[in-house]
């Protein structure tokens, strides 16, 4: 992993089916990066590896290696990197995803800002 020199690090996690349910996931993430970039001139937007990351959709996101084989290990991995993260941004339309809840709990306990965004779903 490359060192991050930034005034603010935002970690983006998405529900595991975001790529299939979002109307236009690529355009959504481009807008999200643009909005986050307007906050500060030196913001780093990261995502996690695996099924809760968005790097497979938008490679502009730096990746933070996490283990998502189960909720507990996922939470422990996030707890280990909480020191480099300033904010957690959760992209989900699910009210109670256990992995998103674990991420919110771990980073909330570390006194990080947590924001949850929904997204427009594809037409059935």
N, CA, C and O of each residue as an XYZ file, in Angstrom:
496
protein
N       0.848     -1.175      0.000
C       0.000      0.000      0.000
C       0.898      1.244      0.000
O       1.898      1.292      0.716
N       0.542      2.228     -0.791
C       1.281      3.492     -0.875
C       0.943      4.368      0.325
O      -0.208      4.396      0.761
N       1.922      5.080      0.864
C       1.613      5.977      1.978
C       0.611      7.055      1.552
O       0.625      7.526      0.415
N      -0.244      7.425      2.481
C      -1.260      8.443      2.212
C      -0.871      9.719      2.946
O      -0.775      9.732      4.173
N      -0.649     10.780      2.197
C      -0.384     12.086      2.789
C      -1.562     12.959      2.400
O      -1.686     13.388      1.253
N      -2.424     13.216      3.371
C      -3.673     13.888      3.065
C      -4.196     14.588      4.302
O      -3.876     14.208      5.429
N      -4.998     15.608      4.084
C      -5.610     16.290      5.218
C      -6.827     15.527      5.715
O      -7.242     15.698      6.861
N      -7.405     14.683      4.860
C      -8.604     13.943      5.222
C      -8.675     12.649      4.411
O      -8.484     12.655      3.195
N      -8.949     11.544      5.098
C      -9.096     10.253      4.432
C     -10.521      9.773      4.631
O     -10.971      9.579      5.761
N     -11.227      9.583      3.525
C     -12.607      9.112      3.552
C     -12.611      7.673      3.043
O     -12.145      7.398      1.938
N     -13.138      6.763      3.850
C     -13.237      5.352      3.468
C     -14.659      5.088      2.991
O     -15.620      5.317      3.727
N     -14.791      4.608      1.761
C     -16.097      4.320      1.171
C     -16.311      2.811      1.142
O     -15.494      2.073      0.591
N     -17.410      2.358      1.735
C     -17.817      0.961      1.638
C     -19.242      0.941      1.087
O     -20.045      1.829      1.373
N     -19.537     -0.080      0.299
C     -20.865     -0.182     -0.317
C     -21.441     -1.561     -0.037
O     -20.704     -2.520      0.192
N     -22.769     -1.650     -0.058
C     -23.351     -2.975      0.141
C     -22.887     -3.909     -0.964
O     -22.531     -3.465     -2.056
N     -22.894     -5.195     -0.678
C     -22.279     -6.177     -1.579
C     -22.944     -6.271     -2.943
O     -22.349     -6.811     -3.875
N     -24.155     -5.764     -3.085
C     -24.854     -5.845     -4.364
C     -24.987     -4.479     -5.040
O     -25.777     -4.324     -5.972
N     -24.230     -3.502     -4.582
C     -24.288     -2.146     -5.126
C     -24.115     -2.136     -6.645
O     -24.872     -1.466     -7.347
N     -23.140     -2.860     -7.150
C     -22.851     -2.851     -8.589
C     -24.037     -3.358     -9.407
O     -24.239     -2.914    -10.537
N     -24.820     -4.277     -8.854
C     -25.951     -4.846     -9.584
C     -27.257     -4.086     -9.375
O     -28.149     -4.139    -10.223
N     -27.375     -3.383     -8.257
C     -28.639     -2.703     -7.941
C     -28.662     -1.224     -8.304
O     -29.725     -0.676     -8.595
N     -27.501     -0.572     -8.292
C     -27.451      0.860     -8.568
C     -27.746      1.132    -10.041
O     -27.286      0.407    -10.923
N     -28.513      2.177    -10.290
C     -28.896      2.525    -11.662
C     -27.673      2.743    -12.545
O     -27.618      2.213    -13.655
N     -26.701      3.506    -12.081
C     -25.463      3.745    -12.833
C     -24.308      3.872    -11.833
O     -23.932      4.983    -11.462
N     -23.741      2.732    -11.393
C     -22.735      2.777    -10.333
C     -21.492      3.595    -10.693
O     -20.927      4.264     -9.827
N     -21.067      3.552    -11.926
C     -19.877      4.294    -12.339
C     -20.105      5.803    -12.220
O     -19.268      6.523    -11.675
N     -21.239      6.270    -12.734
C     -21.566      7.692    -12.669
C     -21.767      8.129    -11.216
O     -21.370      9.233    -10.844
N     -22.379      7.275    -10.393
C     -22.597      7.570     -8.981
C     -21.262      7.802     -8.274
O     -21.116      8.771     -7.529
N     -20.297      6.927     -8.501
C     -19.007      7.044     -7.836
C     -18.201      8.234     -8.353
O     -17.458      8.850     -7.589
N     -18.335      8.561     -9.616
C     -17.667      9.745    -10.165
C     -18.213     10.997     -9.485
O     -17.448     11.877     -9.089
N     -19.532     11.077     -9.350
C     -20.149     12.215     -8.649
C     -19.706     12.275     -7.195
O     -19.427     13.350     -6.663
N     -19.646     11.117     -6.561
C     -19.236     11.049     -5.159
C     -17.802     11.559     -4.982
O     -17.539     12.355     -4.080
N     -16.887     11.114     -5.822
C     -15.500     11.587     -5.749
C     -15.414     13.086     -5.988
O     -14.637     13.773     -5.325
N     -16.203     13.603     -6.930
C     -16.219     15.034     -7.221
C     -16.697     15.827     -6.006
O     -16.086     16.829     -5.634
N     -17.772     15.382     -5.399
C     -18.321     16.067     -4.223
C     -17.329     16.033     -3.064
O     -17.119     17.049     -2.402
N     -16.727     14.891     -2.817
C     -15.766     14.782     -1.723
C     -14.521     15.625     -2.008
O     -13.924     16.180     -1.086
N     -14.133     15.720     -3.268
C     -12.981     16.522     -3.643
C     -13.202     18.007     -3.439
O     -12.243     18.755     -3.247
N     -14.458     18.449     -3.477
C     -14.773     19.871     -3.274
C     -14.687     20.275     -1.815
O     -14.592     21.463     -1.508
N     -14.718     19.311     -0.913
C     -14.626     19.609      0.515
C     -13.273     20.198      0.876
O     -13.178     21.132      1.672
N     -12.241     19.647      0.287
C     -10.875     20.022      0.648
C      -9.980     19.760     -0.554
O     -10.281     18.903     -1.385
N      -8.899     20.485     -0.641
C      -7.996     20.268     -1.771
C      -7.137     19.032     -1.573
O      -6.527     18.543     -2.524
N      -7.083     18.524     -0.360
C      -6.199     17.405     -0.091
C      -6.938     16.252      0.582
O      -6.564     15.828      1.675
N      -7.977     15.747     -0.064
C      -8.748     14.633      0.469
C      -8.360     13.358     -0.293
O      -8.180     13.383     -1.510
N      -8.236     12.263      0.432
C      -7.967     10.967     -0.183
C      -9.204     10.112     -0.003
O      -9.685      9.932      1.116
N      -9.717      9.588     -1.099
C     -10.893      8.734     -1.053
C     -10.417      7.300     -1.253
O      -9.795      6.969     -2.262
N     -10.724      6.455     -0.266
C     -10.296      5.062     -0.304
C     -11.509      4.159     -0.253
O     -12.612      4.590      0.083
N     -11.292      2.905     -0.591
C     -12.314      1.887     -0.445
C     -11.630      0.629      0.060
O     -10.404      0.573      0.145
N     -12.409     -0.362      0.388
C     -11.858     -1.623      0.856
C     -11.763     -2.597     -0.312
O     -12.431     -2.426     -1.331
N     -10.938     -3.604     -0.157
C     -10.877     -4.655     -1.154
C     -12.068     -5.593     -0.927
O     -12.695     -5.564      0.132
N     -12.365     -6.403     -1.907
C     -13.413     -7.405     -1.749
C     -14.787     -6.916     -2.133
O     -14.943     -5.908     -2.822
N     -15.779     -7.650     -1.674
C     -17.154     -7.415     -2.133
C     -17.793     -6.143     -1.593
O     -18.841     -5.734     -2.094
N     -17.205     -5.507     -0.596
C     -17.759     -4.263     -0.049
C     -17.012     -3.029     -0.547
O     -17.301     -1.907     -0.133
N     -16.070     -3.245     -1.422
C     -15.324     -2.148     -2.018
C     -15.924     -1.744     -3.351
O     -16.776     -2.444     -3.899
N     -15.472     -0.603     -3.870
C     -15.994     -0.104     -5.140
C     -14.898      0.042     -6.196
O     -15.133      0.614     -7.260
N     -13.713     -0.471     -5.906
C     -12.593     -0.323     -6.820
C     -12.799     -1.066     -8.140
O     -12.218     -0.689     -9.157
N     -13.612     -2.106     -8.133
C     -13.883     -2.820     -9.384
C     -14.728     -1.971    -10.342
O     -14.755     -2.229    -11.545
N     -15.415     -0.960     -9.802
C     -16.236     -0.061    -10.612
C     -15.442      1.179    -10.997
O     -15.521      1.641    -12.135
N     -14.684      1.714    -10.060
C     -13.937      2.958    -10.270
C     -12.534      2.791     -9.684
O     -12.359      2.812     -8.466
N     -11.553      2.627    -10.542
C     -10.179      2.364    -10.098
C      -9.482      3.598     -9.537
O      -8.338      3.498     -9.092
N     -10.132      4.754     -9.544
C      -9.540      5.957     -8.965
C      -9.508      5.887     -7.435
O      -8.773      6.642     -6.799
N     -10.286      5.002     -6.851
C     -10.289      4.826     -5.400
C      -9.066      4.017     -4.986
O      -8.812      2.942     -5.531
N      -8.311      4.533     -4.023
C      -7.210      3.765     -3.455
C      -7.815      2.627     -2.649
O      -8.893      2.777     -2.074
N      -7.125      1.485     -2.604
C      -7.662      0.320     -1.905
C      -6.995      0.110     -0.554
O      -5.787      0.291     -0.400
N      -7.800     -0.270      0.404
C      -7.339     -0.632      1.727
C      -7.663     -2.119      1.893
O      -8.831     -2.505      1.872
N      -6.645     -2.944      2.055
C      -6.855     -4.395      2.124
C      -7.586     -4.781      3.405
O      -7.130     -4.490      4.511
N      -8.722     -5.439      3.237
C      -9.484     -5.962      4.375
C      -9.875     -7.405      4.077
O      -9.917     -7.830      2.923
N     -10.156     -8.132      5.126
C     -10.607     -9.512      5.001
C     -12.110     -9.516      5.252
O     -12.561     -9.132      6.331
N     -12.887     -9.949      4.262
C     -14.346     -9.933      4.439
C     -14.954    -11.332      4.443
O     -16.086    -11.529      4.000
N     -14.180    -12.316      4.956
C     -14.719    -13.678      4.980
C     -15.854    -13.827      5.991
O     -16.737    -14.667      5.818
N     -15.829    -13.009      7.049
C     -16.971    -12.955      7.961
C     -17.004    -11.586      8.633
O     -16.033    -10.831      8.590
N     -18.130    -11.287      9.248
C     -18.368     -9.954      9.821
C     -17.355     -9.609     10.908
O     -16.890     -8.471     10.975
N     -17.012    -10.553     11.744
C     -16.091    -10.290     12.849
C     -14.704     -9.934     12.336
O     -14.102     -8.962     12.792
N     -14.199    -10.708     11.401
C     -12.870    -10.446     10.834
C     -12.873     -9.124     10.075
O     -11.897     -8.376     10.131
N     -13.950     -8.832      9.374
C     -14.092     -7.568      8.653
C     -13.997     -6.395      9.631
O     -13.272     -5.431      9.384
N     -14.725     -6.482     10.726
C     -14.700     -5.428     11.740
C     -13.331     -5.279     12.380
O     -12.871     -4.162     12.617
N     -12.675     -6.405     12.662
C     -11.341     -6.355     13.273
C     -10.328     -5.726     12.320
O      -9.459     -4.964     12.745
N     -10.441     -6.043     11.047
C      -9.535     -5.461     10.060
C      -9.724     -3.951      9.997
O      -8.745     -3.206      9.949
N     -10.971     -3.494      9.997
C     -11.238     -2.051      9.991
C     -10.747     -1.386     11.276
O     -10.255     -0.258     11.257
N     -10.887     -2.091     12.375
C     -10.406     -1.546     13.650
C      -8.891     -1.324     13.600
O      -8.382     -0.352     14.159
N      -8.184     -2.224     12.932
C      -6.724     -2.111     12.824
C      -6.282     -0.912     11.994
O      -5.180     -0.403     12.197
N      -7.109     -0.455     11.072
C      -6.732      0.667     10.201
C      -7.489      1.953     10.548
O      -7.368      2.956      9.845
N      -8.258      1.921     11.617
C      -9.078      3.080     11.995
C      -8.247      4.338     12.204
O      -8.747      5.447     12.016
N      -7.008      4.184     12.582
C      -6.158      5.340     12.839
C      -5.861      6.187     11.625
O      -5.559      7.373     11.761
N      -5.938      5.606     10.436
C      -5.640      6.389      9.227
C      -6.886      6.953      8.559
O      -6.787      7.736      7.614
N      -8.069      6.553      9.051
C      -9.333      6.967      8.437
C      -9.950      8.104      9.246
O      -9.994      8.047     10.475
N     -10.425      9.137      8.548
C     -11.096     10.256      9.217
C     -12.612     10.143      9.161
O     -13.316     10.622     10.050
N     -13.107      9.500      8.098
C     -14.558      9.434      7.895
C     -14.909      8.140      7.190
O     -14.165      7.663      6.333
N     -16.047      7.578      7.558
C     -16.598      6.407      6.884
C     -17.817      6.855      6.103
O     -18.705      7.507      6.651
N     -17.863      6.510      4.838
C     -19.009      6.813      4.002
C     -19.585      5.479      3.525
O     -18.934      4.745      2.781
N     -20.792      5.177      3.951
C     -21.451      3.917      3.625
C     -22.475      4.176      2.527
O     -23.327      5.055      2.658
N     -22.390      3.408      1.447
C     -23.333      3.526      0.341
C     -24.199      2.269      0.359
O     -23.739      1.178      0.022
N     -25.453      2.441      0.756
C     -26.328      1.273      0.869
C     -27.793      1.677      0.839
O     -28.152      2.790      1.224
N     -28.616      0.777      0.385
C     -30.061      0.940      0.472
C     -30.638     -0.080      1.441
O     -31.855     -0.154      1.616
N     -29.779     -0.859      2.068
C     -30.190     -1.902      2.989
C     -30.216     -1.350      4.406
O     -29.265     -0.702      4.843
N     -31.286     -1.603      5.112
C     -31.423     -1.074      6.471
C     -30.517     -1.787      7.466
O     -30.060     -1.176      8.432
N     -30.253     -3.067      7.246
C     -29.502     -3.800      8.271
C     -28.537     -4.822      7.674
O     -28.712     -6.023      7.880
N     -27.546     -4.376      6.956
C     -26.493     -5.263      6.465
C     -25.485     -5.462      7.600
O     -24.953     -4.479      8.115
N     -25.210     -6.703      8.001
C     -24.329     -6.930      9.143
C     -22.904     -6.390      8.933
O     -22.273     -5.944      9.891
N     -22.398     -6.424      7.716
C     -21.050     -5.918      7.445
C     -21.012     -4.391      7.524
O     -20.055     -3.820      8.048
N     -22.044     -3.734      7.008
C     -22.111     -2.275      7.101
C     -22.274     -1.860      8.562
O     -21.682     -0.872      8.997
N     -23.068     -2.604      9.313
C     -23.251     -2.323     10.737
C     -21.941     -2.483     11.497
O     -21.631     -1.684     12.381
N     -21.165     -3.522     11.153
C     -19.865     -3.737     11.806
C     -18.922     -2.578     11.507
O     -18.228     -2.096     12.403
N     -18.893     -2.128     10.256
C     -18.027     -1.002      9.876
C     -18.427      0.254     10.641
O     -17.566      0.971     11.151
N     -19.728      0.522     10.724
C     -20.213      1.707     11.442
C     -19.886      1.624     12.927
O     -19.485      2.619     13.531
N     -20.053      0.456     13.512
C     -19.778      0.290     14.934
C     -18.299      0.500     15.244
O     -17.953      1.252     16.156
N     -17.432     -0.162     14.488
C     -15.989     -0.080     14.732
C     -15.483      1.350     14.563
O     -14.773      1.861     15.429
N     -15.841      1.995     13.463
C     -15.336      3.341     13.218
C     -16.061      4.384     14.069
O     -15.494      5.432     14.377
N     -17.293      4.108     14.446
C     -17.995      4.979     15.385
C     -17.334      4.949     16.754
O     -17.182      5.987     17.398
N     -16.942      3.762     17.199
C     -16.238      3.622     18.476
C     -14.886      4.326     18.452
O     -14.370      4.734     19.492
N     -14.317      4.466     17.251
C     -13.039      5.166     17.095
C     -13.248      6.670     16.893
O     -12.314      7.389     16.541
N     -14.479      7.138     17.117
C     -14.822      8.564     17.025
C     -14.663      9.139     15.615
O     -14.278     10.297     15.458
N     -14.958      8.336     14.593
C     -14.889      8.796     13.209
C     -16.269      9.273     12.765
O     -17.291      8.792     13.255
N     -16.285     10.213     11.842
C     -17.538     10.687     11.265
C     -18.086      9.589     10.356
O     -17.343      8.983      9.584
N     -19.392      9.340     10.454
C     -20.024      8.306      9.630
C     -21.186      8.928      8.878
O     -22.052      9.574      9.468
N     -21.194      8.726      7.560
C     -22.261      9.226      6.711
C     -22.795      8.051      5.899
O     -22.018      7.236      5.402
N     -24.110      7.960      5.763
C     -24.713      6.905      4.957
C     -25.465      7.550      3.802
O     -26.290      8.441      4.001
N     -25.168      7.089      2.597
C     -25.851      7.550      1.390
C     -26.603      6.383      0.767
O     -26.123      5.249      0.767
N     -27.768      6.669      0.245
C     -28.504      5.695     -0.543
C     -28.180      5.919     -2.014
O     -27.359      6.772     -2.353
N     -28.818      5.164     -2.873
C     -28.603      5.325     -4.305
C     -29.867      4.933     -5.058
O     -30.712      4.190     -4.559
N     -29.967      5.459     -6.274
C     -31.116      5.146     -7.117
C     -30.947      3.750     -7.682
O     -29.902      3.402     -8.233
N     -32.006      2.952     -7.533
C     -31.952      1.556     -7.999
C     -32.297      1.460     -9.486
O     -32.993      2.309    -10.042
N     -31.791      0.407    -10.101
C     -32.149      0.101    -11.489
C     -33.630     -0.231    -11.557
O     -34.226     -0.705    -10.589
N     -34.205      0.025    -12.708
C     -35.601     -0.352    -12.922
C     -35.674     -1.878    -13.020
O     -34.778     -2.498    -13.592
N     -36.723     -2.489    -12.471
C     -36.858     -3.956    -12.512
C     -37.037     -4.497    -13.908
O     -37.162     -5.708    -14.090
